[in-house]
């Protein structure tokens, strides 16, 4: 919700002649947010034995894909590629966590 709020603020308060900057900033915010969510999920999963954040990320991405397919515009390829990128960025957050804690 926080990431969506930040993106909404970017779009609402950026002047019209900076449209491309606001879109770029909003995309960068969503990418960093997905990476942070993946990192946090890996941190939470490390506390519990046998829990992997991959299943949580798959469930999240599949749920987003289903809701976007049902209520969004009918473009399968765009929905699929967007959710695949979400999954990649979530897993990149997990990778950063494991890389950081593997060296300790």
Secondary structure, DSSP 4 states (H G I P E B T S, - for coil): -HHHHHHHHHHHHS-GGGHHHHHHHHHHHHHHHHHHHHHHHHHHHHTSTT--HHHHHHHHHHHHHHHHHHHS-S-HHHHHHHHHHHHHHHHHHHHHHHHHHH--
